Amino acid sequence: SKAVSIAFKITALVLLLGILGISIGVLIVDLNIRDDVEATVPPPSTLPTILPPTTATVPPAEDPNKNVPPGPVIQSTDKRFAKFQSISDLYEKWMNVSIDPCNDFYHYVCGKGQKNNEDSPFTISSIKDNQVAKQMWNADYWKNAPLPVKQAKWVHDKCSTDSTYTVADQQAKIKEMLTSFIAYTDLNVPFLTPDVATAKDKTKISKLMGYARGQYGAFNFLTAFVSVDFKDPDNAPYLYYIDQPLPIFVPGTYSDAKYPIVKKSLVQDVADVFTQTVLLINGKAPDAAKISKMADDVVEFDKVISTTMQQDATIRRQVERNYNPHTLADLNTKADQFDWVAFLQSAMTRLGNDPKAQAAGETKVIVMEEDITFKLLNDLIKKTDAATIVNYIYYNTIEKINAYVPPPPVIPKPATRATEEYRAVFNPDRKTLTGMLRKPDAPDTRMLETTCAALMETLLPWAATRMYVDTDIPDKKARATLKQNIAEIANWIFFGFRSQLDQLNWMDPESKQGAFDKLNNIQLNVAFPDWVTDDKKLTDFYAGIGITENDNFMNQWIKLTDYRLYKEVEPIVTDPARDRTDFSSFIGVTNAWYQPQMNSITFPEGILQEPFYDPNYPIATIFGGLGAISGHELTHGFD
């Protein structure tokens, strides 16, 4: 019968995960037996109320094909029966129970699903997320929603349909931005006027780099961003971090096997950008041979940066080595090819004349890769001609300006550039210092490859989050119940982890107490930030963005980008309190993350659903799904 079949499947999972439950139980019983630091936090007083006891009957005879003994059977009259059935069906699709799990556990659990290319739990959940997102953008409720939700809807709708501006309008705006950038310093632009000498003026070059970063989001040599001082996050002000360079192309592009094959395409890509810019600014084509030579120099220069100045990711996870405070005066001595005050001052131009946004010799920054910044990069700048350095800055900045001003959505999308797969992208994970946070990169709209919905979810994440919550869980009581249930599950996992810590005999009492303190201080963020459901708080957060329904998509996008770039540096002058409840991104995603500078774990709403979680699932399934994810994120704080 179906009931018997379901019982066998559920019993299989219970036994597979039972080791975890037994281990935690034994550890809890054994707490405080050792002479180690004593546990101070008691376990939850009762089993989670969302997990009622199973109604059982006399177990059936053992099925030899399941490799597991029989267990209790849920009755079809039980309200949880349908959910037991659905998760059982998923296991049936994936498990190859003809295999002995003691010899090949992986294929016992996953063999059939892997062979038949079944959707994984992550895919199943992501499909559901996309369904909710589609509903929220097509709903009518936004007409009475707070202003940020309306603004998101206005941009979303025009993203694919706006025909009120032309390519000529777009090119005129790009030319205006490029002209403004060129005028910021009186440095010669080599690819525009190749017959004019380019001075190697470190102050002007540093100003150009800083202005490109602050005004357009372009990284040149120094990857600079603002973040909380993670050594003293609750008291110290926000400051700039200086990280390793971001190359144009990823290191693998320059391998001995690949580079000879792709170099021509790389050089042509840079030459095309220079040529198009010369045509836009000067109105006539440049000397092709000179442009090609300068493009070749830029690529060779990038090769050195990409292959010698990218620290190993495992080494970068050693957080202590990434925290190296310096004053700008100190940097002017140790990396003397840059004018650090000029660089940082130019990077803060969006903050205006605010006293807190004035760089000086005593201004403190954190250098994350000292060897690269003080030695390799400094030496490279010293021995490279000024024309190549300035052309490199201009190439990166022109690419950002082109992305700043989108083409009319109604024109055909241009073909994907041949070099697109080789491009390096700034990963916001760097801001977490250990690369643990997973969240989407800032989108590039040159070809509008990303859907309009995804663009809004990235650039107006809290307005989109409000829409997602309203669509997915309209009932306020259901929202509160979900948050409570998930917190209960996570806290059981936290307690199990604590019991394991308590048993470690290689850890001295002081270190163990530090681990306990960190565990006790973890901030758990579940489903969505509460403030986004408050109309006034949401409206206040997006105050000043200035988007109107009558704006064309180009102007809407420019306002969004201006807003994003300003918000990146705003903490320098506002110095907000560290918000450990920050979810950091749109919540309609199948994911979870740990933020080390916040000591927080976030479970966005998009993963709090089948097949990871349902309140009517068997307890083993809940701990094997969402519980395993809780443990995975928790260990990031201790790995």
C-alpha positions as CSV (number, residue, x, y, z in Angstrom):
1,S,0.0,0.0,0.0
2,K,1.0,3.6,-0.4
3,A,1.2,4.0,3.4
4,V,3.6,1.0,3.7
5,S,5.7,2.3,0.8
6,I,6.0,5.8,2.4
7,A,6.9,4.3,5.7
8,F,9.9,2.5,4.2
9,K,11.2,5.6,2.5
10,I,10.8,7.8,5.5
11,T,12.4,5.1,7.7
12,A,15.4,5.1,5.3
13,L,16.0,8.8,5.8
14,V,15.4,8.6,9.6
15,L,18.1,5.9,9.9
16,L,20.5,7.7,7.6
17,L,20.2,10.9,9.7
18,G,19.7,9.1,13.0
19,I,23.4,9.1,13.6
20,L,23.2,12.8,13.9
21,G,20.4,12.7,16.4
22,I,22.0,10.0,18.5
23,S,25.3,11.9,18.5
24,I,23.7,15.1,19.7
25,G,21.8,13.2,22.3
26,V,24.9,11.4,23.6
27,L,26.8,14.7,23.7
28,I,24.1,16.5,25.5
29,V,24.0,13.7,28.2
30,D,27.8,13.9,28.4
31,L,27.9,17.7,28.9
32,N,30.0,19.0,31.7
33,I,31.6,15.5,32.4
34,R,34.9,16.8,31.2
35,D,36.9,19.4,33.1
36,D,36.5,21.8,30.2
37,V,34.5,25.0,30.0
38,E,31.0,24.3,31.3
39,A,28.0,24.8,29.0
40,T,26.0,27.8,30.1
41,V,23.0,27.8,27.7
42,P,20.4,25.1,28.4
43,P,18.8,23.2,25.5
44,P,15.3,24.1,24.3
45,S,12.9,23.1,27.0
46,T,10.6,21.1,24.7
47,L,10.6,19.6,21.3
48,P,9.6,22.1,18.6
49,T,5.8,22.4,18.6
50,I,5.8,22.3,14.8
51,L,6.9,18.7,15.0
52,P,4.1,16.6,16.5
53,P,4.6,13.0,17.3
54,T,4.0,10.5,14.5
55,T,0.9,8.4,14.7
56,A,2.1,4.8,14.3
57,T,0.7,1.4,13.7
58,V,2.3,-2.1,13.9
59,P,5.2,-2.0,11.5
60,P,5.0,-4.2,8.4
61,A,7.5,-6.9,7.5
62,E,10.9,-5.7,6.3
63,D,11.2,-5.0,2.5
64,P,14.5,-6.6,1.4
65,N,14.9,-4.0,-1.4
66,K,15.2,-1.0,1.0
67,N,18.3,-2.1,2.9
68,V,16.7,-0.7,6.1
69,P,14.5,-2.2,8.9
70,P,10.8,-1.2,9.0
71,G,9.4,1.7,11.0
72,P,6.2,3.3,12.1
73,V,3.6,4.1,9.4
74,I,1.8,7.4,9.1
75,Q,-1.9,7.1,8.5
76,S,-3.7,8.7,5.5
77,T,-6.0,10.5,7.8
78,D,-3.1,12.4,9.3
79,K,-3.0,16.0,8.1
80,R,0.7,15.6,7.4
81,F,0.2,12.7,5.1
82,A,0.3,14.7,1.8
83,K,3.6,16.3,2.7
84,F,5.1,12.9,3.8
85,Q,4.0,11.6,0.4
86,S,5.6,14.5,-1.6
87,I,9.0,14.3,0.1
88,S,8.8,10.5,-0.2
89,D,8.2,10.8,-3.9
90,L,11.3,13.0,-4.2
91,Y,13.5,10.4,-2.4
92,E,12.0,7.8,-4.7
93,K,13.2,9.7,-7.7
94,W,16.7,10.1,-6.4
95,M,17.5,6.9,-4.3
96,N,18.9,3.7,-5.9
97,V,17.9,1.4,-3.1
98,S,19.4,-1.7,-4.9
99,I,22.8,-0.4,-3.9
100,D,24.4,-1.4,-0.5
101,P,24.7,2.0,1.3
102,C,27.6,0.6,3.3
103,N,29.6,0.2,0.2
104,D,28.4,3.1,-1.9
105,F,26.4,5.5,0.1
106,Y,26.5,8.4,-2.5
107,H,24.8,6.4,-5.3
108,Y,22.5,4.7,-2.8
109,V,21.1,8.2,-2.0
110,C,21.6,10.0,-5.3
111,G,22.2,7.3,-8.0
112,K,18.8,7.2,-9.7
113,G,18.3,11.0,-9.7
114,Q,21.7,11.6,-11.1
115,K,21.3,9.1,-13.9
116,N,17.9,10.5,-14.8
117,N,18.9,14.2,-14.5
118,E,16.2,14.9,-12.0
119,D,15.8,18.4,-10.6
120,S,17.8,18.9,-7.4
121,P,16.2,20.4,-4.3
122,F,17.9,23.7,-5.1
123,T,16.4,23.7,-8.6
124,I,13.0,22.9,-7.4
125,S,13.1,25.7,-4.8
126,S,14.5,28.2,-7.3
127,I,11.7,27.4,-9.8
128,K,9.2,28.2,-7.0
129,D,11.0,31.5,-6.3
130,N,10.8,32.5,-9.9
131,Q,7.0,31.7,-9.9
132,V,6.5,34.1,-7.0
133,A,8.6,36.7,-8.6
134,K,6.6,36.5,-11.8
135,Q,3.4,36.9,-9.9
136,M,4.6,39.9,-7.9
137,W,5.6,41.9,-11.0
138,N,2.3,41.2,-12.6
139,A,0.1,41.9,-9.6
140,D,-2.1,45.0,-9.4
141,Y,-1.6,45.6,-5.7
142,W,1.5,47.9,-6.3
143,K,-0.9,50.8,-7.3
144,N,-1.6,51.3,-3.6
145,A,1.8,50.4,-2.4
146,P,4.5,52.7,-1.0
147,L,6.4,54.9,-3.4
148,P,9.6,52.7,-3.6
149,V,7.4,49.8,-4.8
150,K,5.8,52.0,-7.4
151,Q,9.3,53.2,-8.5
152,A,10.5,49.6,-8.9
153,K,7.4,48.8,-11.0
154,W,7.9,51.8,-13.2
155,V,11.5,50.9,-14.0
156,H,10.7,47.2,-14.4
157,D,8.0,48.0,-17.0
158,K,10.1,50.4,-19.0
159,C,13.1,48.2,-18.9
160,S,11.8,46.1,-21.8
161,T,9.3,48.4,-23.6
162,D,10.6,52.0,-23.5
163,S,10.8,53.5,-27.0
164,T,10.9,57.2,-26.0
165,Y,14.6,57.7,-26.6
166,T,17.0,56.7,-29.3
167,V,20.6,55.4,-29.7
168,A,21.6,58.9,-30.6
169,D,20.3,60.1,-27.2
170,Q,22.2,57.3,-25.5
171,Q,25.4,58.2,-27.3
172,A,25.0,61.9,-26.6
173,K,24.8,61.0,-22.8
174,I,27.8,58.8,-23.0
175,K,29.8,61.6,-24.7
176,E,28.7,64.0,-22.0
177,M,30.0,61.7,-19.3
178,L,33.3,61.0,-21.1
179,T,33.9,64.7,-21.7
180,S,33.4,65.4,-18.0
181,F,35.7,62.6,-17.0
182,I,38.5,63.8,-19.4
183,A,38.1,67.3,-18.0
184,Y,38.6,66.2,-14.4
185,T,42.4,66.4,-14.9
186,D,44.4,67.9,-17.8
187,L,46.2,64.6,-18.4
188,N,46.7,63.7,-22.0
189,V,44.4,60.9,-23.2
190,P,46.9,58.8,-25.3
191,F,44.5,56.9,-27.5
192,L,42.7,60.2,-28.4
193,T,45.9,62.2,-29.1
194,P,48.6,59.6,-29.6
195,D,51.1,62.2,-30.9
196,V,51.0,64.2,-27.6
197,A,53.3,63.1,-24.8
198,T,51.6,61.9,-21.6
199,A,53.2,63.1,-18.4
200,K,53.7,60.6,-15.6
201,D,52.2,62.8,-12.9
202,K,51.3,60.6,-9.9
203,T,48.9,63.1,-8.4
204,K,46.9,63.5,-11.6
205,I,46.9,59.8,-12.3
206,S,45.8,59.1,-8.7
207,K,43.0,61.7,-9.0
208,L,41.9,60.1,-12.2
209,M,41.8,56.7,-10.6
210,G,39.8,58.0,-7.6
211,Y,37.3,59.9,-9.6
212,A,36.7,56.8,-11.8
213,R,36.0,54.8,-8.7
214,G,33.7,57.2,-7.0
215,Q,31.9,58.7,-9.9
216,Y,31.5,55.6,-12.2
217,G,32.4,52.6,-10.0
218,A,35.5,51.7,-12.1
219,F,38.4,49.9,-10.4
220,N,41.9,50.8,-11.6
221,F,44.8,49.1,-9.8
222,L,43.3,49.7,-6.4
223,T,40.0,48.0,-5.5
224,A,38.6,50.4,-2.9
225,F,35.4,50.0,-1.0
226,V,33.8,51.3,2.3
227,S,32.9,48.9,5.1
228,V,32.6,48.6,8.8
229,D,35.9,48.3,10.8
230,F,35.6,44.6,11.6
231,K,38.1,44.8,14.5
232,D,35.8,47.2,16.4
233,P,32.5,47.2,14.5
234,D,30.4,48.8,17.2
235,N,32.6,51.7,18.0
236,A,35.0,52.5,15.2
237,P,33.8,54.6,12.2
238,Y,33.4,53.2,8.7
239,L,36.5,53.4,6.6
240,Y,38.0,52.6,3.2
241,Y,39.5,49.2,2.5
242,I,42.2,48.9,-0.2
243,D,42.3,45.5,-1.8
244,Q,44.3,43.8,-4.6
245,P,43.8,45.0,-8.2
246,L,40.9,43.8,-10.3
247,P,42.3,42.8,-13.7
248,I,40.3,43.2,-17.0
249,F,40.6,39.5,-17.7
250,V,40.8,36.5,-15.4
251,P,44.2,34.8,-14.8
252,G,43.2,31.7,-16.7
253,T,43.0,33.8,-19.9
254,Y,46.7,34.3,-19.7
255,S,47.8,30.7,-19.3
256,D,50.4,29.4,-21.7
257,A,47.9,27.2,-23.4
258,K,45.1,29.7,-23.8
259,Y,46.8,33.1,-24.2
260,P,48.3,32.5,-27.7
261,I,44.9,31.5,-28.9
262,V,42.8,34.4,-27.4
263,K,45.3,37.3,-27.4
264,K,44.2,38.6,-30.8
265,S,40.5,38.8,-29.5
266,L,41.6,40.5,-26.3
267,V,43.6,43.1,-28.1
268,Q,40.8,43.7,-30.7
269,D,38.3,44.2,-27.9
270,V,40.4,46.9,-26.3
271,A,41.1,48.5,-29.7
272,D,37.4,48.5,-30.5
273,V,36.5,50.4,-27.3
274,F,39.3,53.0,-28.0
275,T,38.2,53.3,-31.7
276,Q,34.5,53.8,-30.9
277,T,35.4,56.4,-28.2
278,V,37.6,58.3,-30.6
279,L,34.8,58.4,-33.2
280,L,32.3,59.6,-30.6
281,I,34.6,62.4,-29.2
282,N,36.6,63.4,-32.3
283,G,34.1,62.5,-35.0
284,K,36.7,60.7,-37.1
285,A,38.5,57.4,-37.1
286,P,41.9,57.1,-35.4
287,D,45.1,55.6,-36.8
288,A,44.4,51.9,-36.6
289,A,48.0,50.8,-36.2
290,K,48.6,53.2,-33.3
291,I,45.4,52.1,-31.6
292,S,46.3,48.4,-32.0
293,K,49.8,49.0,-30.5
294,M,48.3,50.8,-27.5
295,A,45.6,48.1,-27.1
296,D,48.4,45.4,-27.1
297,D,50.3,47.3,-24.4
298,V,47.1,47.5,-22.2
299,V,46.6,43.7,-22.6
300,E,50.2,42.9,-21.7
301,F,50.0,45.2,-18.7
302,D,46.8,43.5,-17.6
303,K,48.5,40.1,-18.0
304,V,51.0,41.1,-15.3
305,I,48.3,42.3,-12.9
306,S,46.1,39.2,-13.5
307,T,48.8,36.6,-13.2
308,T,51.0,38.0,-10.4
309,M,48.7,40.1,-8.2
310,Q,45.7,37.8,-7.3
311,Q,46.2,36.2,-3.9
312,D,45.2,32.6,-3.4
313,A,41.6,32.4,-2.1
314,T,42.5,30.0,0.7
315,I,45.1,32.4,2.0
316,R,42.6,35.3,1.9
317,R,40.3,33.4,4.2
318,Q,42.9,34.0,7.0
319,V,41.1,37.1,8.2
320,E,43.8,38.5,10.5
321,R,46.3,38.9,7.6
322,N,43.8,41.1,5.7
323,Y,43.6,43.7,8.4
324,N,46.5,46.2,8.0
325,P,45.7,49.7,9.1
326,H,47.7,52.6,7.6
327,T,47.4,56.3,7.4
328,L,47.5,57.9,3.9
329,A,50.8,59.6,4.9
330,D,52.3,56.1,5.6
331,L,51.0,54.8,2.3
332,N,52.6,57.8,0.5
333,T,55.9,56.5,1.8
334,K,55.5,52.8,1.3
335,A,53.7,52.9,-2.1
336,D,55.2,56.1,-3.5
337,Q,53.9,55.7,-7.1
338,F,50.5,56.9,-5.9
339,D,49.3,60.1,-4.3
340,W,47.0,58.5,-1.7
341,V,45.4,61.7,-0.5
342,A,44.5,62.7,-4.0
343,F,43.1,59.3,-4.8
344,L,40.9,59.0,-1.8
345,Q,39.6,62.6,-2.0
346,S,38.6,62.0,-5.6
347,A,36.9,58.8,-4.7
348,M,34.6,60.7,-2.3
349,T,33.5,63.4,-4.7
350,R,29.8,62.2,-4.4
351,L,29.9,63.2,-0.7
352,G,30.6,66.9,-1.5
353,N,32.2,69.1,1.0
354,D,31.2,67.2,4.2
355,P,34.0,67.6,6.7
356,K,34.0,63.8,7.2
357,A,34.7,63.3,3.5
358,Q,38.0,65.2,3.4
359,A,41.1,63.0,3.0
360,A,44.3,64.0,4.8
361,G,47.6,62.4,5.7
362,E,46.2,61.1,9.0
363,T,43.2,59.5,7.4
364,K,43.1,55.8,8.2
365,V,42.5,53.0,5.7
366,I,42.8,49.2,5.8
367,V,45.2,47.6,3.3
368,M,44.2,44.0,2.7
369,E,47.1,42.8,0.6
370,E,50.3,44.6,1.7
371,D,52.8,42.7,-0.4
372,I,50.8,43.3,-3.6
373,T,50.1,47.0,-2.9
374,F,53.5,48.0,-1.5
375,K,55.7,45.9,-3.7
376,L,54.3,44.3,-6.9
377,L,51.9,47.0,-7.9
378,N,54.1,49.8,-6.9
379,D,57.1,48.4,-8.9
380,L,54.9,47.7,-11.9
381,I,53.6,51.3,-12.0
382,K,57.2,52.6,-11.6
383,K,58.5,50.7,-14.7
384,T,55.4,51.2,-17.0
385,D,55.1,54.1,-19.3
386,A,52.5,56.7,-18.6
387,A,50.6,56.2,-21.8
388,T,49.8,52.6,-21.0
389,I,48.9,53.4,-17.4
390,V,46.4,56.2,-18.5
391,N,45.0,54.1,-21.3
392,Y,44.4,51.3,-18.8
393,I,42.4,53.6,-16.6
394,Y,40.4,55.0,-19.5
395,Y,39.5,51.5,-20.8
396,N,38.1,50.4,-17.5
397,T,36.2,53.6,-17.0
398,I,34.8,53.8,-20.5
399,E,33.4,50.3,-19.9
400,K,31.6,51.5,-16.8
401,I,30.3,54.6,-18.5
402,N,28.9,52.5,-21.3
403,A,27.2,50.3,-18.7
404,Y,25.9,53.5,-17.0
405,V,23.8,54.5,-20.0
406,P,21.6,51.7,-21.3
407,P,20.5,51.5,-25.0
408,P,16.8,51.8,-25.8
409,P,15.2,48.5,-24.7
410,V,13.3,48.2,-27.9
411,I,16.3,47.9,-30.2
412,P,17.8,44.4,-31.0
413,K,20.4,43.3,-28.5
414,P,24.0,43.4,-29.8
415,A,25.9,40.1,-30.1
416,T,27.8,39.0,-27.0
417,R,31.4,40.1,-27.2
418,A,33.9,37.3,-27.9
419,T,35.9,38.2,-24.7
420,E,32.9,38.3,-22.3
421,E,33.7,34.8,-20.8
422,Y,37.2,36.0,-19.9
423,R,36.2,39.1,-18.0
424,A,37.0,39.6,-14.3
425,V,34.1,40.9,-12.2
426,F,34.3,42.6,-8.9
427,N,32.7,40.3,-6.3
428,P,30.9,42.0,-3.5
429,D,31.9,39.0,-1.4
430,R,35.2,40.8,-0.9
431,K,33.4,43.1,1.5
432,T,32.9,40.2,3.8
433,L,36.7,39.8,3.9
434,T,36.5,36.0,3.9
435,G,34.4,35.5,0.8
436,M,31.6,33.7,2.6
437,L,28.7,35.9,1.7
438,R,27.0,34.9,-1.5
439,K,25.0,37.6,-3.3
440,P,24.5,38.8,-6.8
441,D,27.0,41.1,-8.6
442,A,25.9,44.5,-9.8
443,P,24.3,44.0,-13.2
444,D,25.7,45.1,-16.5
445,T,23.0,46.6,-18.7
446,R,25.0,47.0,-21.9
447,M,23.1,44.1,-23.5
448,L,20.4,43.8,-20.9
449,E,21.2,40.1,-20.6
450,T,19.8,40.0,-17.1
451,T,16.0,40.1,-16.9
452,C,14.3,43.3,-15.9
453,A,13.1,41.6,-12.7
454,A,16.6,40.6,-11.7
455,L,17.8,44.1,-12.3
456,M,15.2,45.5,-9.9
457,E,15.9,42.8,-7.4
458,T,19.6,43.8,-7.4
459,L,19.2,47.6,-7.5
460,L,16.1,48.1,-5.5
461,P,16.3,45.0,-3.3
462,W,14.1,46.2,-0.5
463,A,11.3,47.4,-2.7
464,A,11.4,44.1,-4.5
465,T,11.6,42.3,-1.1
466,R,8.5,44.0,0.0
467,M,6.7,42.9,-3.2
468,Y,7.9,39.3,-2.7
469,V,6.7,39.1,0.9
470,D,3.3,40.6,0.1
471,T,2.9,38.1,-2.7
472,D,4.3,35.0,-1.1
473,I,3.0,35.4,2.5
474,P,0.2,38.0,2.6
475,D,-1.0,36.8,6.0
476,K,0.9,38.6,8.8
477,K,0.3,35.8,11.3
478,A,1.7,33.2,8.9
479,R,4.8,35.4,8.5
480,A,5.4,35.4,12.3
481,T,4.8,31.7,12.6
482,L,7.3,31.0,9.8
483,K,10.0,33.1,11.5
484,Q,9.4,31.4,14.9
485,N,9.5,27.9,13.4
486,I,12.7,28.5,11.5
487,A,14.4,30.1,14.5
488,E,13.5,27.0,16.5
489,I,15.1,24.6,14.1
490,A,18.2,26.7,13.8
491,N,18.5,27.0,17.6
492,W,18.4,23.2,17.9
493,I,21.3,23.0,15.5
494,F,23.2,25.7,17.4
495,F,22.7,23.8,20.6
496,G,24.0,20.6,19.0
497,F,27.1,22.5,17.7
498,R,27.6,23.9,21.2
499,S,27.5,20.4,22.7
500,Q,30.2,19.3,20.2
501,L,32.4,22.3,21.2
502,D,32.0,21.4,24.8
503,Q,33.5,17.9,24.1
504,L,36.7,19.2,22.4
505,N,39.6,18.1,24.6
506,W,42.2,19.9,22.4
507,M,40.8,23.3,23.0
508,D,41.9,25.2,26.0
509,P,39.3,26.8,28.3
510,E,39.9,30.3,27.2
511,S,39.6,29.5,23.5
512,K,36.5,27.4,24.2
513,Q,34.9,30.3,26.1
514,G,35.6,32.6,23.1
515,A,33.9,30.1,20.8
516,F,30.9,29.9,23.2
517,D,30.7,33.7,23.4
518,K,30.7,33.9,19.6
519,L,28.0,31.2,19.3
520,N,25.9,32.9,21.9
521,N,26.2,36.2,20.0
522,I,25.1,34.9,16.6
523,Q,22.4,37.1,15.0
524,L,19.8,35.0,13.2
525,N,17.9,36.7,10.3
526,V,14.9,34.8,9.1
527,A,12.7,35.3,6.0
528,F,12.8,39.1,5.5
529,P,13.8,42.2,7.4
530,D,10.7,43.4,9.3
531,W,11.2,47.1,8.4
532,V,10.5,46.5,4.7
533,T,6.8,45.9,5.6
534,D,6.6,49.3,7.2
535,D,5.6,51.8,4.5
536,K,7.2,54.8,6.1
537,K,10.5,53.1,6.8
538,L,10.7,51.8,3.3
539,T,9.9,55.2,1.8
540,D,12.5,56.9,4.1
541,F,15.2,54.4,3.0
542,Y,14.7,55.3,-0.6
543,A,14.2,59.0,-0.1
544,G,16.1,61.1,-2.7
545,I,16.2,58.5,-5.5
546,G,14.1,60.7,-7.6
547,I,12.6,58.2,-10.1
548,T,9.3,59.3,-11.7
549,E,6.8,57.4,-13.8
550,N,7.5,59.9,-16.7
551,D,11.3,59.3,-16.8
552,N,12.5,57.3,-19.7
553,F,14.4,54.1,-18.9
554,M,17.8,55.7,-19.6
555,N,17.2,58.5,-17.0
556,Q,15.7,56.0,-14.5
557,W,18.8,53.8,-14.9
558,I,21.2,56.7,-14.4
559,K,19.3,57.8,-11.3
560,L,19.5,54.2,-9.9
561,T,23.2,54.0,-10.6
562,D,23.8,57.4,-9.1
563,Y,21.9,56.3,-6.0
564,R,23.8,53.0,-5.7
565,L,27.3,54.7,-6.0
566,Y,26.3,57.3,-3.4
567,K,25.1,54.7,-1.0
568,E,28.4,52.8,-1.3
569,V,30.3,55.7,0.2
570,E,27.6,57.3,2.3
571,P,28.6,55.5,5.6
572,I,31.8,57.6,5.6
573,V,29.7,60.7,6.5
574,T,26.7,59.2,8.2
575,D,28.6,56.5,10.2
576,P,25.5,54.4,10.9
577,A,25.3,51.9,13.7
578,R,26.2,48.4,12.6
579,D,23.0,46.7,11.6
580,R,23.3,43.0,12.3
581,T,19.8,42.4,11.1
582,D,21.0,43.4,7.5
583,F,19.9,40.7,5.0
584,S,22.3,42.3,2.4
585,S,20.2,41.3,-0.6
586,F,16.8,40.5,-2.1
587,I,15.2,37.6,-0.2
588,G,13.5,35.7,-3.0
589,V,16.5,33.4,-3.6
590,T,17.3,29.8,-2.7
591,N,20.4,30.5,-0.7
592,A,21.6,31.3,2.8
593,W,24.7,33.1,4.0
594,Y,27.0,34.0,6.9
595,Q,28.3,37.5,7.3
596,P,31.5,37.5,9.4
597,Q,31.6,41.2,10.1
598,M,28.1,40.9,11.5
599,N,28.4,37.4,13.0
600,S,25.0,36.8,11.4
601,I,23.3,33.9,9.6
602,T,20.6,34.8,7.1
603,F,17.9,32.5,5.8
604,P,16.0,34.4,3.1
605,E,12.4,33.6,2.4
606,G,13.2,32.0,-0.9
607,I,14.7,28.9,0.7
608,L,12.2,28.4,3.5
609,Q,9.9,26.2,1.4
610,E,9.7,22.7,0.0
611,P,11.7,20.6,-0.4
612,F,14.0,22.1,2.3
613,Y,11.2,22.8,4.8
614,D,7.6,22.4,5.5
615,P,6.1,22.4,9.0
616,N,4.3,19.1,8.1
617,Y,7.4,17.3,6.9
618,P,8.9,14.4,9.1
619,I,11.4,15.7,11.6
620,A,14.3,13.9,10.0
621,T,13.5,15.6,6.7
622,I,13.4,19.0,8.3
623,F,16.8,18.5,10.1
624,G,18.3,16.9,7.0
625,G,17.2,19.8,4.8
626,L,17.0,23.2,6.5
627,G,18.9,21.9,9.5
628,A,21.9,20.9,7.4
629,I,21.9,24.3,5.8
630,S,21.8,25.9,9.3
631,G,24.9,23.8,10.2
632,H,26.7,24.7,7.0
633,E,26.3,28.4,7.6
634,L,27.1,28.1,11.3
635,T,30.4,26.5,10.7
636,H,31.5,29.4,8.4
637,G,31.8,31.4,11.7
638,F,34.4,28.9,13.0
639,D,36.2,27.5,9.9
